[in-house]
């Protein structure tokens, strides 16, 4: 039986990549990756706890996607399609070379076309009923996150339920003392621009995390989740590391800590580049006190 995932990939996604002159081998690799991500989420769509948590790191970017649609649908498109190997053929020369390409072959405008098309397609679907048609997959890109990064997952779930702020107790069994950075087999030297899907912690990020762990830096700040990374495992690794150092992770839209999470009442649009950041440091609307204090410090 043809699922909605195969329908989308075969009749929308793959023809668009072909239209943009992407070669067949690259189309196959990127489409297979998107298939895995969509399958992982849609198979569990009726598990509201999993769904709200895994989609959370796509919400602030999806909020400004066009055309209009349900925010969960647009967040699904961010997490499963935008944050896939599609990023590697649209971002840096280094990432594109993994596909045998000299340079990125997808432009920003083409990315917008892909996400807009996906919104139109998936807005018409009934995931509650079609979820039962989606089979589980062996190499699941999201299924292990809750067990490998239990504290990050627990706190991100709390944040996914938050409309303003929430206070809570963190179970002791979720807290660890060792560093997850020690488990990474490779760490790149400093690079000016990384693909958003690069899984490795570069030298600059590693130094920041070690300063936080050692108490030399009181918080981790970045514009948005997607500016930290589009790679979900890397994102959860970073959140787990910072939370276990008893420090907060702060973006313009979110404040995340052990026992307290908050979100801005009206999301600011995520930055596309550094020049988009300046005005955001002067916008304090809709921030709770702890969140506001750190934004002011950064300003």
N, C-alpha and C positions, 0 to 999 in steps of 0.2 A: 504494500500500500504506500502511495506517495504521501509523505508528510508535508506539513506546511514549510518545514525547513528545506526539504528538497525542492519544493515548488519555488520558494524564494531564491535559492541558490542557482537553480538551473534556468529559471525564467527571468530573473532580475539581476542578481549579483554578478554571475559569471558573464552574461552578455554585456553588462556595463563595463567590466574590466576589459573584455575583448574590444569593445568600442573605443576604449582609451589606449588601445594598442599594447596591452600587456600580453606577454607571450603565454602559450598554453601551459607550460610547466609551472610558471609562477601563479597563474590562475588556479591551477589544481592545488598548489600548496596553501595559498591564502584561503581558498574556498574550504578546504579540509579543516583548516584551523577555525574558521567561522562556524562550520558545522559542529565541531566539538563544543565550542562555547555556547552556541544556541541550544544544543542538545542537553548540556549540563543544566542550564537554567530552566528550559521549558519542561524537561522531564520532572523537575521539582516545583513547577509553578504553583501547585496547590499547597505547597508547604510555605505558608506565609512568612514564617520566621526566617527560613533560608532566603526566600525571594527578596524580602525587604532588606536583608543584610547585604547580600551580594550585589544588589542593584544600587546600594547607597553611594558607592564611590563614583557612580556615573550621573547622579542626580543633578549636581550643580552645573555640570557642563550641558546636560540634556535639557535643563530648564530653558535655555535660550535657543534650542534647536527649532528649526522651521521645517514643515508647517506645524500647526498646533496639533496636539494629541495628548493622550493620557501620559502623565509623567513616568509611570512605570514602563510603558512601552518605549518611550524615548530613552529612558535609562538603560533598558535592555539593549537598545541599538548602540548606545555608547559602550557598554561593558562587553558585549558579545561581538560587535561588528567593528566599531571605530577602534576599540582597544584590542585589536587582533594583529596578525601579521600584515594587515593592510597598512598599519603604521610604518612598518619597515620599508615598504616600497613607496612611501610618501614623505619620508623624513630626512635621512642623512645618506650620504654616499656610502659610508661604512656599512650601514644596515642594508642598503640596496645590493651591495657586493655579495652578500650572503646568497642572493638569488641569481648570481652571475650577471647582475646589472651594473652598468657604470655609474648610474646616478638614479635618484628617485624618478618614478615614471607616473606617479599620480600627483596632481596639483591640489591645492587647498580648495579650489572651486569644484574639482571633481569629487573630492571628499564630501563636500556639502551636497552635491547631487546624489551621491550614494546614500547618505544618511536621510535626506529628504524622501527619496524613493522608498527606503526601508520603513519610514514612518507611515507613509501612505499604505504600504502593503500590510504591515503588522497591525495597524489600527483597525483593519477589517476582520481580524482573526479573533476567535474565541479560545483563549488559552486554557480556560478552566476545563473545557471539554476535550480539546485536542492534546492536552498534556499527557493523557493516558496512551496516546498513540506514539509518543516519543520514547524510544528505548534508552536505557542507561548505557553509558559508554565506558569502556575499560580505561582509556587514558583521559580521565576527567580533569579538566583544568581548574575546577573550583571545589570539587568535593572534599579535598583534603585540608582546606584552609582552616576550618573550625577546629580540627584536631592538632594541626601543626602549629597554629598560632591562636591558642585558646583565649588568651586575654584580649588580644586585638579583636577577635571575632565577637567576644562577649560585649565589649565596650562599643564596637561598631553597631551591634544589634540594638543596644540601648539608644545610640544616636539615631538609628533608623526609625525609632519610635518617638523621637523628640520633635515637638513643634516649636518649643521655645528653650526650655532647659529641663534636665532631669538629674536628680541626685540618687545615688544607689550605693550599695555595698558590693565590693568585688569579692567573690569567694576565694579563700586563701589558696585553694588547690590550683587556681589559675595563675598564681604568681610564681615566677621562676627567678633564679639568681644568676644563671650562666648567660653569656652573651651569644646571641644567634649569629653574630658576625663571625665568630670563630668557626662556624660550620660552612661558611662559604668557601668553595674550593678555589675561586679565582677572584682577584680584585684588580680592576683596570687602573692604570695611571690616570692622571687628570686628562679629561677630554673636554673641549669647549662645548660641543653639542652631542648629546646622546640620543639615539632613538628612544622614544617613549616606551618601547617594548624591550629595551635592553635589560636583561635580568640581573646584571652585576652591579655591585656597589662600587662606584669609582672612588678614587683617593680622596677627593674633596668631601663627598658625602660620608665616607668612612671616618674622616677626621671629625666631622660634626657630630656623628653618633657617639664616637669615643669621648668627646668633650661632654656631651650630655650624660653619658654613663658615669663619668668621673666627677660630675657636679660642677664642671667649669662653664657650662652653658645651661641656663634654666629652662629652656623650652625649644621645641623644634618648630620653625615657621616656614611656610611656603604659601604661595598664592592660592593653590588649590590642589586637590588630589592628583589631577592629571599633570600638574607641573612637578609633582614629586616623582610620579611614574605612571605609565599606563599599564604596567605589568602587575597583575593582582598579587602574585606571590611576593614580589619585591615590596609592594605597598604594605602588605600585612606584616612582612618581616620588619620593616622600618617602624610601623606602629607598635608592634610587640616590643621591640627594643626600647623605644622611648617610654612607653608606659611602664615597663619593668624598671626603668631608671627613675620612676616616680616623677616624670616630667610630662607636661602637656604637649600635644600636637595642635598647632594652631594654623588655620587658614583664614582668609578673609571672611569665609562663610561659616566655619565650624571651630569650636573649641572642644577638645577631646582629652579627658584625663581620667585617672582612676577614681571613680566615685562621682564624677560630675561631667556632663556633656551639655553643650549649648549650640544653637544655630542662629544665625542672623535671620531676622524676621522676613527680610526680602533679599534674596540672593543677589550678589553682585556677579556680573558676567566674568567667567574665568578669563585670565589673560592669555593672549596669543603670543605676546612677546613682552620684553621688559618695558617697552614704552607704554604699555597698557596699565602699568602698575601705579604710576604716580598719583592719579586722582583717587585711587582706592585707599590710599593712606590718609586721606582727608575726609573720608566718608565713614562716620561713626554711627549711622542710623541703624537701629535694630540690634544693637550689641548689648549683651549682658556685661556686668562689671568686670569680671576676670578677663573676658575676651577683649573688651574695650581697652583695658590697661596695656595689654600686650601689643595691640595695634598701634596705640599711641607711642609705645616704646620704639617700635619699629619705624614709625614716622619720624 
